Amino acid sequence: MKTKKSLLLSTLVLTFFLKIIPFISAYVDVNDILYRGPRDLIEMIKDFTSPFFEAILNTSAYEPFFFAKILLLIILFLVIVFSLNKSKMLGSLEDKPFVIYTISALISILAMRYLPDSDLIQGILLPYSALGIAITTFLPLMIFFFFIQNSNFGGFGRRAGWFLYGIIFLALWLSKEVTTSSTTNMIYSFSLLFIVLSIMFDKSIHKYFAFKEIRAIDRNLSDAQIVTLINKYHAAKEAYASSGHLSAKSQMLFLKKRLREEGVNNID
């Protein structure tokens, strides 16, 4: 009975909204609300926070690097908090959160407020730009690289894959629809060089990956053998402790020496 009442109530509510939405749409532009709502919210947050950051950073919101300074301030604050908490110099965040957060905030503000000039900001931002370009440019290459090397293709299949990728890459690069500058041309040149080297040294690269897999298997086998030796050592030790037989002691000493050769020193 309760389920039927809930179903009836849900049906009535849904019917009400389906009936009222056309009337609301007739007087209110829903698309305009969806478009302007987020923009108005962002502008409100910007207008509210800008005076605080202007006072903290001793700058103007119209300065070109105003937003960059805010982001650098946040990064610096988080790094200092992490470093102080990790070093335990002033205690941990659990013990003295107010001290750590206050010192981190003051150091961050002092560091960003008294930066000499905008040229220094450009120098600081350069590594971040390089990081972003390197990741976004070479990430697709590395994804395709590991896809090729971890596939079951033979040498011809891997080279054919790289050749097809290189042809498409070159066609898009030379396309009139792609606007390029000297900097982007240099980046694309290095990317194309990476593709050419992957084709030329495909056999050596694949051998390296195969060798890594073999070493990983050998390492696992070696670990299993060491565990077996440790178990045998403890069994011989227990046998010698209970019986005092010299053969058990000899076996125990032999296994201990063998384990030390494998780098296992503390087994007692």
N, C-alpha and C positions, 0 to 999 in steps of 0.2 A: 504493500500500500504506500509505504514511504517512497519507494522507487518511482511509482506512478506519479505521485505528487511532484517529485523533483523533475521528472521528465516533462510534466505539464507546465511547470513554472519556467523551465528552460525554453520550452517552445514559445511561451507567451513573451518572454524577454527578447528572444530572437526575432519574433514577428514584429514587436514594437520597434526594434532598431531598424529592421528592413523597411518599415513604413516611414520612420522619421528621417532616415538618411536622405531620401530625395528632397524633402523640404529644407533640410540644412544645406544641401548642395545648391539649392536654388538661390540662397541668400549669401552663402559663403563659398569662396573659391578655395576648394580643398588643396589644389595644386599650389596655389599661392602660399597657403599656410605651411605646406611641407617644404617649400623652397625657402621661404623667408624665416621660418622658425629656427632652423639651425644657424643661419647667418646672424639673426638677431641675438641668439644665445652667445655665439662666439664674440660678437661685438660687445655685448654686455660684460662678459668675462674680461675681455681685453681692456675695456674702459675702467673696470674696477681694479685690475691688478697693475696696470701700467704706472700709475703714480707711485706705488710702492717700489717697483723695480727702478723707476727713475731716481727716486731718493736713495735707494741702496747703492746703485751703480754710478750715481752722479753723472747721469747722461740723459738724453732725450729719447722719447719713443720714436722720433723721426730719424734718429741716427741709423745709418745702413746696417750696422752690426748690433743693433739693440737686441734682437731676438737671439742672435748667436751668443751674446754675453749672458743672457738668461740661461740658455742651455749649458754653457760652460760652467756657470755658477752652480747649477744643479749637479752636473757631473763631478765637479771638484768637491762639493759637499758630500756626496755619496761615497766617493773614494776615501776622503779623510775619515768619515765615520767608520768605514770598513777597516781602514788601517789602524785607527786607534783601538777599535774593538778587538782586532786580531792581535795586536801587540800587547794588549792588557796594560799599557803604560799608565793609564788613568783608571784602570778597572774595566769591567765589561759593561755592555749595554744593560744587562740585567741588574747590575749593582748601581751604576751611576749613569743612567741615560741622559739626565739633564746636563751633566758636565760634558759628556762626549758630544751631544748635539749642539750645545752652546759653543764650545771651542771650535767644532767643525764649521759652524755657521760663521763665526767671527773670522776665522782664517780664510774661508771662501770669499767672504765679502771684501776683506782687505786685499786679497789677491786680485779680484776682478775690478774693484773700484779704482785702484791706482795703477791700472795698466797705462803705459806711457802714451801710446797712440794707436790709431786704427791699423797702421801697417803691421804692428805686432799681432793684432787680431787675425789679419790675413795669413801671417806666418803660422799662427796656431791652428787655423782652420785647414791649412794645406794638407797635413797628414790625414785629417778626417776625410777630405775630398779624395785623396789617394786611396784610402781604405775603401770608400764607397765605390769608386771606379773599378778598383781591382776585383772586389767581390762580385759586382754586377756584371763585369765584362768576362772574367775568367770562370765564374761559377758554371755557366752553361758548357764551357769547354771541358771543365773537370767532370761534370756529370756525364757528358758523352764519353769522355776518356775512360771512366770507370765502368760505364755501360759496355764499351767495346772490350775492355780487358777482362771483365768478369763474365762475358758471354761465352758461349760454346763455339764461336766462329773460329775457323782456321785462319792461317796467315792471310790468304787471299780475301776472305770475308772481312777481316779487320781493316785491311788496306782499302778495300772497296768502300767500307763505311766511312772511313776518314776522307777518301777522295770525294764521295758524294757530299759530305758535310762541307768540305773545302770549296767545292763548286758552288753550292748554295750560298755559302758565306761570301764568296767573291762576287757572285751575281748581285746579291743584295748591297754589297759595298759599292759596286760600280753603278748601281741603279740611280737614275736621275731623281727618284723620289727621296733618296736618302741624302740629306744635307750634311756635308762633312767639312771640318776645319783641319788645320795642320795637326792639332793635338789629337783629334779623333782618328785621323789618318795614321798617325804614329801608333796609336793603341791598336787599330785594326791590323797594322803591319805586323806587330808582335804576335797578335792572335793568329794571323795567317802563318807566320813562321812556326808557331807551336804546332799547327796542323801539319805542316810540311815535315817537321822533325818527327812527329808521331808516325807518319807514313814511312819515313826513311829508317827509323830505328825501332820499327814495330817488333821485330823478332827479339831484340835485346830487351825491350821493355816487358814483353810477355814472358821471357825467361826469368826476369827479375821477379815478377809476380808469382810465377810457378815456384821459384826458389823460396820465396817467403812462405808459401803454403806448406812446402816440404819441411822447412825449418819449424814451423808451428806444429806440424804433426810430430816431428822428432822431439820437440820440447815437451809435448804432451806425453809421449812414450817415456821420455826420461823422467818426468815427474811421477808417472805411475811406477816406474822401476824403483825410484827413491822411496816411495811410500811402502813398497813391498819389502825393501831392505830394512826400513825402520821397524816394520812389523816383525820381521825375522829377528832383528836385534833384541827387541823387547821379549820375544818368546825365548831366545837363548838366555837372556838375563834372568828371566823367571825360572828357567830350568836349572841354571847354575845356583840360584838362591835357594831353591828347594832341595836339590840333590848334591850340589857341590862338586859335580863331575867335571874333570879337567877338559873334556871334549866340548862341553857347553861353554866353558870359559874361553877356550880357544876360538870357538865359533863367534862368541860375543865380541872378542877383541878384533877378530878379522872383519866383522861387519862394521864395527865402530871405525876402523881405519878406512874401510871402503866408503863409508858415508862422509868422513872428513875430506876425502878426495873429491867428493861431489859438492863440497861446500856446506855440508850439514855438520855443525859443530856442537850445538846444544841439544842433545837428544836424551840426556838422563833426566 
